[in-house]
Amino acid sequence: MLPLQIADELTVVFPGLGRELHAPATMASLAAQLARFAAFTRGALRGEQLGLLEHCFAVADRLLQQADDELAAAFQDAYFPCLHLDVQPCGERLARQLMPVALYLSYARYQYAAAHRPA
């Protein structure tokens, strides 16, 4: 998927992200866009907006299911690392409870790989 496609798709669902995702510094990079989306998702968690958090996870799951290799890599390189669920109170528990199964499995694989990288 092209960065513009992701920016447009996320903006339709989350209009508040439009300006950030269409900014010149973000526009050309899937990783930068997914990092911004992860920050938005993390904000829903910090604000205890569980409905919004679940919706963010559902959209992320849909994008990941449709992902080509480049978008799938951006999830591994930007979205999952930028969620920082492991440092949020209840973040890991809410991930298990609110993430769709496919997204959670990808997230868990990312967490396992990150924990077992050589230092």
C-alpha positions in Angstrom: 0.0 0.0 0.0 1.1 3.5 -0.7 1.6 6.0 2.2 -1.1 8.2 0.7 -3.5 5.3 0.8 -2.9 4.7 4.4 -3.1 8.4 5.3 -6.4 8.7 3.5 -7.8 5.5 5.0 -6.8 6.5 8.6 -8.1 10.0 8.1 -11.5 8.8 7.0 -11.8 6.7 10.2 -10.0 9.2 12.5 -10.4 12.7 11.1 -8.3 14.2 13.9 -5.2 12.5 12.4 -5.6 14.1 9.0 -3.2 17.0 9.5 -0.5 14.9 11.0 -0.7 12.1 8.5 -0.7 14.4 5.5 2.2 16.6 6.8 5.2 16.6 4.5 7.4 14.9 7.1 5.0 12.0 7.5 3.4 11.8 4.1 6.0 9.8 2.3 6.7 7.2 5.0 4.5 4.2 6.0 6.6 3.9 9.2 6.1 7.5 10.2 2.3 7.2 9.6 2.0 4.1 11.6 4.1 5.6 14.4 1.6 8.6 14.5 -1.3 6.1 14.5 0.4 4.2 17.3 0.8 7.4 19.3 -2.9 8.2 18.7 -3.8 4.6 19.9 -1.6 5.0 23.0 -3.4 8.3 23.7 -6.7 6.4 23.8 -5.2 4.0 26.3 -3.8 6.8 28.5 -7.1 8.6 28.4 -8.9 5.4 29.3 -11.0 5.7 26.2 -11.5 2.0 25.8 -14.1 2.2 23.0 -11.7 4.3 21.0 -8.8 2.0 21.9 -10.7 -1.0 20.7 -11.7 0.8 17.5 -8.0 1.7 16.9 -7.0 -1.9 17.3 -9.8 -3.0 14.9 -8.6 -0.6 12.2 -5.0 -1.7 12.8 -6.1 -5.3 12.4 -7.9 -4.6 9.2 -4.9 -2.8 7.8 -2.6 -5.6 8.8 -4.9 -8.2 7.2 -4.7 -6.2 3.9 -1.0 -5.5 4.2 1.6 -6.0 1.5 5.2 -6.8 2.6 6.0 -3.1 3.0 3.1 -2.3 5.2 3.6 -5.5 7.3 7.2 -4.4 7.9 6.0 -0.9 8.9 3.8 -2.6 11.6 6.8 -4.4 12.9 9.2 -1.5 12.7 6.9 1.4 13.8 3.3 0.6 15.0 4.1 -2.2 17.5 7.3 -0.5 18.9 5.5 2.9 19.2 2.5 1.5 21.1 4.6 1.1 24.3 1.9 -1.0 25.8 4.4 -2.7 28.0 5.0 0.5 30.0 1.3 1.6 30.2 -0.6 0.5 33.3 -2.8 -2.4 32.2 -1.5 -2.0 28.6 -0.6 -5.6 28.1 -3.9 -6.9 29.7 -6.0 -4.5 27.5 -4.1 -5.6 24.4 -5.1 -9.2 25.1 -8.7 -8.2 25.8 -9.3 -5.7 23.1 -7.0 -6.6 20.1 -8.6 -8.8 17.5 -6.9 -12.2 17.6 -4.8 -11.8 14.4 -3.5 -8.4 15.5 -2.7 -9.7 19.0 -0.8 -12.7 17.5 1.3 -10.4 15.4 1.9 -8.1 18.4 2.9 -11.1 20.6 5.3 -12.3 18.0 6.8 -8.8 17.8 7.1 -8.7 21.6 8.8 -12.2 21.7 11.3 -11.2 19.0 12.1 -7.9 20.7 12.7 -9.7 24.0 15.0 -12.2 22.4 17.2 -9.9 20.3 20.8 -10.1 21.0 22.0 -7.0 23.0 
